Amino acid sequence: MDIKRIVMAGGVLATAGAIGFVMQNGESAKARYASAPVPDITGTQSDPLEVTDIKLTSASSKAVATEAVVDAEPMSKDVAEAIKAPAEKIVEPVVRTAALGDTALPSASEALTEEPEIAGPASLCSITMDAVTSAGAMVDVSLKADCYPNERVTFHHNGMMFTHATDRDGNLDLSIPALSENAVVIVAFANGEGALANAKVPSLADYDRMVVQSKAKSNLHINAFEFGANFREDGHVNNKSERTIEDAEQGLGGFITVLGDKAQGEALIAEVYTFPTNSSQAQGDVHVSVDVNVTVANCGLRIEAQTLEVSRAGKMKVQDLTLPIPSCDAVGDFLVLQNLLQDLKVARN
């Protein structure tokens, strides 16, 4: 079957520079969360990228390089249009640890002799979360919330957000790629209850990380082409690759982590590409692009997403993306967004 690939050489986006914890689709975010101060996350503001070349290309389903461009029928006007929207800062949910600061109940005698006081509801739920540094500059997080079984929960870490759910006992264990050496992870339930944990991750200085995040229906995916690899060749790394943390630890190449549970309605999903720049056994360029699969869930929509890039120097670059998806007669095709994420140049140490 012939798969159409729309190569967007410059990307279609508006930027949001130094921001804190943010999420896509501003109105739904405001409806879901209460207002609270947003922590300051240091980042670098990027210049807006403009579409410089958009051509419809075709590729066989077996193997094709993303750069391949052939003459073809022009795209429709609404797909080619570059949509630029002002960055929108979304307020952080009120997160409080349950059972802290609750007022003790009065004794029976006190209740009979004293005037009753009107107090706010006390939380009876114990929520705890631990974070431990692990290999590959990852943070292993363990959440325990016994009175929130099978409950939707949102994780926040240095601007990255994703949605999961606890198990039937209220527990959830995750391995999260750290985006800062002092990694702070916040978890929030829909009612504002939550917890916080942190871990030191000094090994982050050995890696470069790139994140693309959006709602699950957006179907955005990172593709890395390491050292000249073409589509589906060895060295093409995506969310279906068998690359592991152990491979990165040995300097054999990068790996991708997918965060978020698509089974949760309107779930937030994040894909993270990690490359072991300091220990890589090969040298050269790593080309990174973002693909958008056109599906029944996203066709004809204008999707919002965000990219985060963390270099070994610890600096973060943040960009917001707004992209019109082709109409539903293009289901099965996909867009290739070039130059949205910065390519890596790996030199032997």
Kinemage of the C-alpha trace (Angstrom):
@kinemage 1
@onewidth
@group {chain A} dominant
@subgroup {mainchain}
@vectorlist {calphas} color= white
{ca met a 1} P 0.000 0.000 0.000
{ca asp a 2} L 1.216 3.492 -0.867
{ca ile a 3} L 1.503 5.747 2.187
{ca lys a 4} L 1.477 9.486 1.636
{ca arg a 5} L 3.968 11.509 3.639
{ca ile a 6} L 3.527 15.261 3.882
{ca val a 7} L 6.950 16.692 4.697
{ca met a 8} L 6.750 20.000 6.519
{ca ala a 9} L 10.273 21.318 6.342
{ca gly a 10} L 9.934 24.178 8.778
{ca gly a 11} L 7.261 23.026 11.177
{ca val a 12} L 4.069 24.912 12.057
{ca leu a 13} L 4.286 26.401 15.504
{ca ala a 14} L 4.226 29.292 17.878
{ca thr a 15} L 6.656 29.327 20.772
{ca ala a 16} L 6.264 29.623 24.502
{ca gly a 17} L 9.600 30.398 26.128
{ca ala a 18} L 10.302 30.000 29.831
{ca ile a 19} L 7.215 28.357 31.288
{ca gly a 20} L 6.280 26.211 34.217
{ca phe a 21} L 3.970 23.230 34.360
{ca val a 22} L 1.765 23.606 31.280
{ca met a 23} L -0.647 21.431 29.396
{ca gln a 24} L -2.220 21.492 25.993
{ca asn a 25} L -5.727 22.653 25.145
{ca gly a 26} L -5.999 25.632 27.475
{ca glu a 27} L -9.755 25.713 28.011
{ca ser a 28} L -10.016 22.084 29.082
{ca ala a 29} L -7.034 22.566 31.366
{ca lys a 30} L -8.646 25.538 33.091
{ca ala a 31} L -11.851 23.594 33.552
{ca arg a 32} L -10.045 20.615 35.053
{ca tyr a 33} L -7.703 22.352 37.463
{ca ala a 34} L -7.986 25.081 40.064
{ca ser a 35} L -5.768 28.195 40.110
{ca ala a 36} L -2.432 28.127 41.897
{ca pro a 37} L 0.999 29.777 41.556
{ca val a 38} L 3.096 28.234 38.807
{ca pro a 39} L 6.694 27.264 39.711
{ca asp a 40} L 9.354 28.924 37.577
{ca ile a 41} L 11.054 26.547 35.151
{ca thr a 42} L 14.111 27.989 33.421
{ca gly a 43} L 14.045 27.632 29.657
{ca thr a 44} L 15.207 29.366 26.523
{ca gln a 45} L 12.770 31.118 24.271
{ca ser a 46} L 12.961 30.007 20.667
{ca asp a 47} L 12.187 32.043 17.566
{ca pro a 48} L 8.998 31.078 15.742
{ca leu a 49} L 9.570 28.617 12.924
{ca glu a 50} L 7.850 29.168 9.595
{ca val a 51} L 6.919 26.671 6.921
{ca thr a 52} L 9.491 27.062 4.173
{ca asp a 53} L 8.726 24.017 2.059
{ca ile a 54} L 5.732 21.700 2.122
{ca lys a 55} L 5.517 18.948 -0.471
{ca leu a 56} L 3.420 15.848 -0.706
{ca thr a 57} L 5.675 12.841 -0.965
{ca ser a 58} L 4.990 9.154 -1.263
{ca ala a 59} L 6.839 6.233 0.218
{ca ser a 60} L 6.595 2.506 0.117
{ca ser a 61} L 5.578 0.918 3.410
{ca lys a 62} L 8.848 -1.065 3.389
{ca ala a 63} L 11.549 1.591 3.720
{ca val a 64} L 12.030 5.237 2.865
{ca ala a 65} L 14.178 8.131 4.023
{ca thr a 66} L 12.273 11.046 5.531
{ca glu a 67} L 14.159 13.455 3.307
{ca ala a 68} L 12.836 11.876 0.062
{ca val a 69} L 10.723 14.389 -1.886
{ca val a 70} L 9.049 13.763 -5.232
{ca asp a 71} L 6.801 15.862 -7.459
{ca ala a 72} L 3.186 15.398 -6.514
{ca glu a 73} L -0.168 17.061 -6.323
{ca pro a 74} L -0.135 20.229 -4.125
{ca met a 75} L -1.607 20.098 -0.635
{ca ser a 76} L -4.942 21.679 0.163
{ca lys a 77} L -4.819 25.266 1.369
{ca asp a 78} L -5.945 24.575 4.953
{ca val a 79} L -3.247 21.922 5.488
{ca ala a 80} L -0.451 24.119 4.186
{ca glu a 81} L -1.533 27.134 6.206
{ca ala a 82} L 0.849 27.939 9.045
{ca ile a 83} L -1.160 28.598 12.159
{ca lys a 84} L 0.492 30.791 14.767
{ca ala a 85} L -1.138 31.245 18.143
{ca pro a 86} L 0.082 33.116 21.193
{ca ala a 87} L 1.515 30.982 23.913
{ca glu a 88} L -0.897 30.283 26.699
{ca lys a 89} L 0.278 29.814 30.270
{ca ile a 90} L -1.965 27.390 32.124
{ca val a 91} L -2.196 27.553 35.874
{ca glu a 92} L -1.082 24.631 37.972
{ca pro a 93} L -3.594 22.567 39.951
{ca val a 94} L -3.824 22.958 43.688
{ca val a 95} L -1.846 20.000 44.971
{ca arg a 96} L -1.953 19.103 48.628
{ca thr a 97} L -0.901 15.998 50.481
{ca ala a 98} L -3.833 14.291 52.095
{ca ala a 99} L -4.098 13.955 55.869
{ca leu a 100} L -1.626 16.766 56.578
{ca gly a 101} L -2.976 19.584 58.711
{ca asp a 102} L -6.264 17.872 59.543
{ca thr a 103} L -7.924 18.999 62.774
{ca ala a 104} L -8.195 16.339 65.468
{ca leu a 105} L -11.715 15.320 66.493
{ca pro a 106} L -12.824 16.549 69.985
{ca ser a 107} L -13.366 14.116 72.854
{ca ala a 108} L -16.920 13.221 73.952
{ca ser a 109} L -16.744 15.492 77.022
{ca glu a 110} L -15.449 18.437 75.006
{ca ala a 111} L -18.220 17.965 72.515
{ca leu a 112} L -20.827 18.287 75.297
{ca thr a 113} L -19.345 21.364 77.014
{ca glu a 114} L -17.974 23.457 74.159
{ca glu a 115} L -19.662 25.343 71.382
{ca pro a 116} L -19.498 23.354 68.148
{ca glu a 117} L -17.078 24.660 65.550
{ca ile a 118} L -17.638 24.523 61.822
{ca ala a 119} L -14.586 23.008 60.162
{ca gly a 120} L -13.770 22.059 56.600
{ca pro a 121} L -13.860 18.432 55.567
{ca ala a 122} L -10.886 16.375 56.717
{ca ser a 123} L -9.168 14.005 54.295
{ca leu a 124} L -9.029 10.407 55.485
{ca cys a 125} L -6.860 9.243 52.596
{ca ser a 126} L -3.152 8.577 52.943
{ca ile a 127} L -1.284 9.451 49.751
{ca thr a 128} L 2.453 8.830 49.540
{ca met a 129} L 4.900 8.951 46.647
{ca asp a 130} L 8.576 8.002 46.587
{ca ala a 131} L 11.148 8.781 43.890
{ca val a 132} L 14.454 6.941 43.389
{ca thr a 133} L 17.134 7.617 40.779
{ca ser a 134} L 17.818 4.704 38.419
{ca ala a 135} L 19.949 3.886 35.355
{ca gly a 136} L 19.737 6.028 32.241
{ca ala a 137} L 18.984 9.223 34.193
{ca met a 138} L 15.527 7.847 35.013
{ca val a 139} L 13.457 8.366 38.145
{ca asp a 140} L 11.473 5.398 39.475
{ca val a 141} L 8.293 6.674 41.105
{ca ser a 142} L 6.030 4.661 43.416
{ca leu a 143} L 2.592 6.095 44.260
{ca lys a 144} L 0.400 4.631 47.002
{ca ala a 145} L -3.133 5.974 47.513
{ca asp a 146} L -5.266 3.233 49.032
{ca cys a 147} L -8.529 5.189 48.868
{ca tyr a 148} L -8.095 6.046 45.173
{ca pro a 149} L -8.338 2.667 43.411
{ca asn a 150} L -8.626 2.731 39.597
{ca glu a 151} L -8.438 6.528 39.719
{ca arg a 152} L -7.250 8.881 36.982
{ca val a 153} L -4.144 10.841 37.967
{ca thr a 154} L -1.953 13.449 36.259
{ca phe a 155} L 1.833 13.605 36.643
{ca his a 156} L 3.842 16.840 36.311
{ca his a 157} L 7.612 17.058 35.937
{ca asn a 158} L 9.465 20.159 34.784
{ca gly a 159} L 6.854 21.096 32.205
{ca met a 160} L 6.058 17.532 31.136
{ca met a 161} L 2.531 16.233 31.848
{ca phe a 162} L 0.918 12.848 31.298
{ca thr a 163} L -2.156 10.936 32.468
{ca his a 164} L -2.251 7.523 34.143
{ca ala a 165} L -4.513 5.577 36.494
{ca thr a 166} L -3.909 3.733 39.750
{ca asp a 167} L -4.560 -0.001 40.016
{ca arg a 168} L -7.334 -1.626 42.052
{ca asp a 169} L -5.299 -1.126 45.227
{ca gly a 170} L -4.593 2.551 44.531
{ca asn a 171} L -0.956 1.945 43.569
{ca leu a 172} L 1.087 2.978 40.530
{ca asp a 173} L 4.766 2.460 39.679
{ca leu a 174} L 6.419 4.362 36.813
{ca ser a 175} L 9.883 5.039 35.431
{ca ile a 176} L 10.123 8.679 34.286
{ca pro a 177} L 12.957 10.256 32.269
{ca ala a 178} L 14.368 13.097 34.368
{ca leu a 179} L 14.330 16.562 32.776
{ca ser a 180} L 16.351 18.255 35.531
{ca glu a 181} L 19.117 17.135 37.853
{ca asn a 182} L 16.954 18.077 40.828
{ca ala a 183} L 13.928 16.144 39.601
{ca val a 184} L 10.643 17.128 41.249
{ca val a 185} L 7.588 14.998 40.414
{ca ile a 186} L 4.068 16.114 41.341
{ca val a 187} L 0.991 13.922 41.137
{ca ala a 188} L -2.572 15.305 41.231
{ca phe a 189} L -5.953 13.576 41.387
{ca ala a 190} L -9.013 15.212 39.857
{ca asn a 191} L -10.179 16.590 43.234
{ca gly a 192} L -6.869 18.347 43.949
{ca glu a 193} L -5.446 15.748 46.329
{ca gly a 194} L -1.896 14.752 45.513
{ca ala a 195} L 1.687 14.319 46.542
{ca leu a 196} L 5.227 15.372 45.677
{ca ala a 197} L 8.554 13.555 45.513
{ca asn a 198} L 12.027 14.465 44.346
{ca ala a 199} L 15.334 12.825 43.480
{ca lys a 200} L 18.835 13.934 42.473
{ca val a 201} L 19.827 12.833 38.965
{ca pro a 202} L 23.451 13.896 38.323
{ca ser a 203} L 23.759 11.432 35.403
{ca leu a 204} L 21.381 13.623 33.329
{ca ala a 205} L 24.502 15.568 32.283
{ca asp a 206} L 25.483 12.553 30.136
{ca tyr a 207} L 22.306 12.610 28.033
{ca asp a 208} L 20.283 14.729 25.620
{ca arg a 209} L 16.491 14.460 25.874
{ca met a 210} L 13.620 15.478 23.608
{ca val a 211} L 9.908 15.360 24.456
{ca val a 212} L 6.762 15.730 22.385
{ca gln a 213} L 3.510 15.834 24.342
{ca ser a 214} L -0.151 16.265 23.516
{ca lys a 215} L -3.503 14.541 23.892
{ca ala a 216} L -3.585 10.876 22.924
{ca lys a 217} L -5.838 11.447 19.903
{ca ser a 218} L -3.224 13.776 18.364
{ca asn a 219} L -1.059 10.724 17.527
{ca leu a 220} L 2.304 12.523 17.589
{ca his a 221} L 5.414 10.361 17.584
{ca ile a 222} L 9.169 10.984 17.729
{ca asn a 223} L 11.421 9.399 15.090
{ca ala a 224} L 15.192 9.482 15.510
{ca phe a 225} L 17.508 8.529 12.645
{ca glu a 226} L 20.903 7.834 14.178
{ca phe a 227} L 24.056 8.281 12.087
{ca gly a 228} L 22.489 8.196 8.635
{ca ala a 229} L 19.871 5.508 9.243
{ca asn a 230} L 16.829 5.563 6.965
{ca phe a 231} L 13.198 4.729 7.674
{ca arg a 232} L 12.876 1.298 9.331
{ca glu a 233} L 16.586 0.611 9.089
{ca asp a 234} L 18.760 -0.246 12.050
{ca gly a 235} L 19.310 3.087 13.789
{ca his a 236} L 15.759 4.334 13.164
{ca val a 237} L 14.428 4.677 16.711
{ca asn a 238} L 10.738 5.170 17.508
{ca asn a 239} L 8.191 3.963 20.057
{ca lys a 240} L 8.152 0.496 18.472
{ca ser a 241} L 11.905 0.011 18.594
{ca glu a 242} L 13.467 -2.567 20.862
{ca arg a 243} L 16.089 -0.147 22.160
{ca thr a 244} L 16.435 -0.218 25.945
{ca ile a 245} L 17.972 1.764 28.786
{ca glu a 246} L 20.727 -0.852 28.880
{ca asp a 247} L 21.628 -0.039 25.257
{ca ala a 248} L 21.956 3.632 26.171
{ca glu a 249} L 24.060 2.809 29.215
{ca gln a 250} L 26.492 0.958 26.934
{ca gly a 251} L 26.598 3.833 24.446
{ca leu a 252} L 24.900 1.796 21.696
{ca gly a 253} L 22.207 4.369 20.925
{ca gly a 254} L 19.106 6.136 22.177
{ca phe a 255} L 15.734 4.862 23.339
{ca ile a 256} L 12.168 6.173 23.572
{ca thr a 257} L 9.922 6.197 26.637
{ca val a 258} L 6.137 6.525 26.266
{ca leu a 259} L 4.317 8.038 29.244
{ca gly a 260} L 0.549 8.110 29.678
{ca asp a 261} L -2.399 5.726 29.522
{ca lys a 262} L -4.425 6.098 26.322
{ca ala a 263} L -7.325 4.255 27.947
{ca gln a 264} L -8.037 7.331 30.058
{ca gly a 265} L -10.414 9.723 28.292
{ca glu a 266} L -8.677 12.788 26.829
{ca ala a 267} L -5.395 11.420 28.189
{ca leu a 268} L -2.184 13.433 28.003
{ca ile a 269} L 0.659 11.450 26.413
{ca ala a 270} L 4.377 12.224 26.310
{ca glu a 271} L 7.070 10.542 24.215
{ca val a 272} L 10.671 11.061 25.316
{ca tyr a 273} L 13.771 10.342 23.223
{ca thr a 274} L 16.965 9.869 25.234
{ca phe a 275} L 20.410 9.751 23.625
{ca pro a 276} L 23.642 8.923 25.549
{ca thr a 277} L 25.717 11.748 24.053
{ca asn a 278} L 28.669 11.461 26.437
{ca ser a 279} L 29.085 7.684 26.113
{ca ser a 280} L 28.082 7.107 22.486
{ca gln a 281} L 30.312 4.610 20.684
{ca ala a 282} L 29.497 6.235 17.324
{ca gln a 283} L 29.843 9.794 16.136
{ca gly a 284} L 28.009 11.892 13.580
{ca asp a 285} L 24.523 13.364 13.288
{ca val a 286} L 21.260 12.191 14.817
{ca his a 287} L 18.274 13.548 12.871
{ca val a 288} L 15.039 13.844 14.870
{ca ser a 289} L 11.568 14.480 13.430
{ca val a 290} L 7.974 14.294 14.657
{ca asp a 291} L 5.354 12.290 12.758
{ca val a 292} L 1.599 12.813 13.016
{ca asn a 293} L -0.532 9.859 11.993
{ca val a 294} L -3.812 10.925 10.364
{ca thr a 295} L -6.540 8.882 12.081
{ca val a 296} L -10.310 8.912 12.461
{ca ala a 297} L -9.780 10.504 15.897
{ca asn a 298} L -7.759 13.517 14.684
{ca cys a 299} L -8.626 14.016 11.006
{ca gly a 300} L -9.853 17.515 10.198
{ca leu a 301} L -8.896 18.827 13.637
{ca arg a 302} L -6.410 21.496 14.662
{ca ile a 303} L -4.221 19.843 17.252
{ca glu a 304} L -2.071 21.446 19.939
{ca ala a 305} L 1.141 19.970 21.270
{ca gln a 306} L 4.432 20.941 22.856
{ca thr a 307} L 8.086 19.990 22.569
{ca leu a 308} L 10.677 20.125 25.354
{ca glu a 309} L 14.403 19.741 24.751
{ca val a 310} L 16.957 19.297 27.527
{ca ser a 311} L 20.640 19.490 26.625
{ca arg a 312} L 23.550 18.126 28.623
{ca ala a 313} L 24.176 21.699 29.780
{ca gly a 314} L 20.866 21.542 31.622
{ca lys a 315} L 19.118 24.179 29.508
{ca met a 316} L 15.542 23.628 28.397
{ca lys a 317} L 13.989 24.777 25.131
{ca val a 318} L 10.176 24.848 24.951
{ca gln a 319} L 8.007 25.217 21.844
{ca asp a 320} L 4.226 25.152 21.415
{ca leu a 321} L 2.796 23.621 18.257
{ca thr a 322} L -0.550 24.174 16.533
{ca leu a 323} L -1.145 22.040 13.455
{ca pro a 324} L -4.130 21.559 11.112
{ca ile a 325} L -4.652 17.867 10.296
{ca pro a 326} L -5.858 16.916 6.783
{ca ser a 327} L -9.499 15.925 6.240
{ca cys a 328} L -10.688 12.384 6.914
{ca asp a 329} L -10.119 11.195 3.345
{ca ala a 330} L -6.399 11.253 4.297
{ca val a 331} L -6.772 8.695 7.108
{ca gly a 332} L -3.774 6.357 6.997
{ca asp a 333} L -1.359 9.042 5.806
{ca phe a 334} L 0.957 10.954 8.083
{ca leu a 335} L 2.706 14.294 8.377
{ca val a 336} L 6.452 14.582 8.916
{ca leu a 337} L 7.479 17.723 10.821
{ca gln a 338} L 11.103 18.473 10.052
{ca asn a 339} L 13.309 20.840 12.107
{ca leu a 340} L 10.846 20.886 14.978
{ca leu a 341} L 13.401 19.209 17.259
{ca gln a 342} L 17.084 20.071 17.098
{ca asp a 343} L 19.328 17.460 15.471
{ca leu a 344} L 22.192 16.166 17.592
{ca lys a 345} L 25.834 16.360 16.541
{ca val a 346} L 27.753 13.684 18.381
{ca ala a 347} L 31.533 13.929 18.579
{ca arg a 348} L 33.831 11.355 20.097
{ca asn a 349} L 35.039 12.445 23.547
